[in-house]
Amino acid sequence: MPIYEYICDNCQAEFEKIVINKQQEIACPKCASKKATIQLSVFSSATAGGTSKSFTPPSSGGGCCGGGCGCH
């Protein structure tokens, strides 16, 4: 069951909700408005050692993709 982050269109309150199915009604816990916009979420994961390595882009030059695709 995913947890979605929302921002209320009425009062701008930010809240999270576990969504069991797409037809589930979402209501703001602050003002009870049923108009909310889903927010882009960022997630993290733990590794066996308890720390995670941050992403390091390739060092071949050319930007984020390494320059092989010609996007830069």
Residue pairs with C-beta under 8 A, 6 or more apart in sequence:
1 18
1 19
1 20
2 18
2 19
3 16
3 17
3 18
3 19
3 41
4 16
4 17
4 18
4 19
4 38
4 39
4 41
5 14
5 15
5 16
5 38
5 39
5 41
6 14
6 15
6 16
6 17
6 26
6 28
6 36
6 37
6 38
6 39
7 13
7 14
7 36
7 37
7 39
8 14
8 15
8 28
8 30
8 31
8 33
8 35
8 36
9 33
9 35
9 36
9 37
10 28
10 31
10 33
10 35
11 28
11 30
11 31
11 33
13 28
13 29
13 30
13 31
14 39
15 28
15 29
15 30
15 36
17 26
19 26
25 34
26 34
26 36
27 33
27 34
27 36
28 34
28 36
44 52
45 52
46 52
47 53
57 64
57 66
58 65
58 66
60 66
60 67
61 67
62 68
62 72
63 71
63 72
65 71
65 72
